[in-house]
Amino acid sequence: TVVVFASTCDFVGTNQDRGQPNLEVFVYQRATGSVTQLTHTIRDFNHTPSIDRSGRRIAFGSDRDIHRGGNLDENSEIFLAVLDE
């Protein structure tokens, strides 16, 4: 019922990094036909999203300093997002 994917496309109007689009993580809800942008970064690379069987937990890689000060060297690290029910 839920699909998660990474894309440089601007599905919802919020992936507008000037010069080059970001690789952002999106969530598609089949029941409503809605697309939500999960990550919002500038000049960064969010990649390889994977969702668990419940459709609530999404793990993905990113070279972004998502937790402000936790990834200053911009290594690709794994992050976890939890969707509301």
C-alpha positions in Angstrom: 0.0 0.0 0.0 3.0 2.3 0.4 5.9 2.7 -2.1 9.1 4.5 -1.2 11.7 5.6 -3.8 14.4 8.1 -4.5 14.2 10.5 -7.4 15.5 13.8 -8.8 12.1 14.7 -10.2 10.0 17.5 -8.6 6.8 15.6 -7.9 5.4 17.9 -5.3 7.1 21.3 -6.1 9.6 21.2 -3.3 12.7 19.7 -5.0 13.9 22.9 -6.6 17.6 23.2 -5.9 19.0 25.7 -8.3 21.5 24.3 -10.8 20.9 20.6 -10.2 18.0 18.7 -8.6 18.6 16.8 -5.4 18.1 13.1 -5.1 15.3 13.1 -2.6 13.2 10.3 -0.9 9.5 10.2 -1.7 6.6 8.2 -0.4 3.6 7.2 -2.5 0.4 6.2 -0.7 -1.5 3.9 -3.1 -4.9 4.3 -1.2 -4.9 8.1 -1.7 -2.7 8.4 -4.7 -0.6 11.0 -2.9 3.1 11.6 -3.1 5.0 13.1 -0.2 8.6 14.3 -0.2 10.3 12.7 2.8 13.7 14.5 2.6 14.3 18.1 1.8 18.0 18.9 1.3 20.1 21.2 -0.9 22.8 19.8 -3.2 22.7 16.5 -1.4 22.3 12.8 -2.1 19.5 10.8 -0.3 19.4 7.3 -1.6 18.4 3.6 -1.4 15.2 3.9 0.6 13.8 0.7 2.0 10.5 0.3 3.9 9.5 -2.3 6.4 6.5 -4.6 6.1 4.3 -2.4 8.3 4.8 0.5 5.9 5.8 2.9 8.7 9.6 2.7 9.0 11.9 3.9 6.2 15.6 3.5 6.2 17.7 5.4 3.7 21.2 6.6 3.1 22.2 10.3 2.9 25.3 12.4 2.8 23.4 15.3 4.4 23.9 16.6 7.9 20.3 15.7 8.8 20.8 15.9 12.6 22.8 19.2 12.4 26.3 18.6 13.5 26.2 14.8 13.3 27.6 14.3 9.8 29.9 17.3 9.2 32.3 15.2 7.0 29.3 14.4 4.7 29.8 10.6 4.7 26.9 8.5 3.4 25.1 7.4 6.6 21.9 5.5 7.3 18.9 7.3 8.7 15.5 6.1 9.9 12.1 7.9 9.3 8.9 6.8 10.9 5.6 7.6 9.2 2.5 8.5 11.1 -0.3 6.0 11.1 
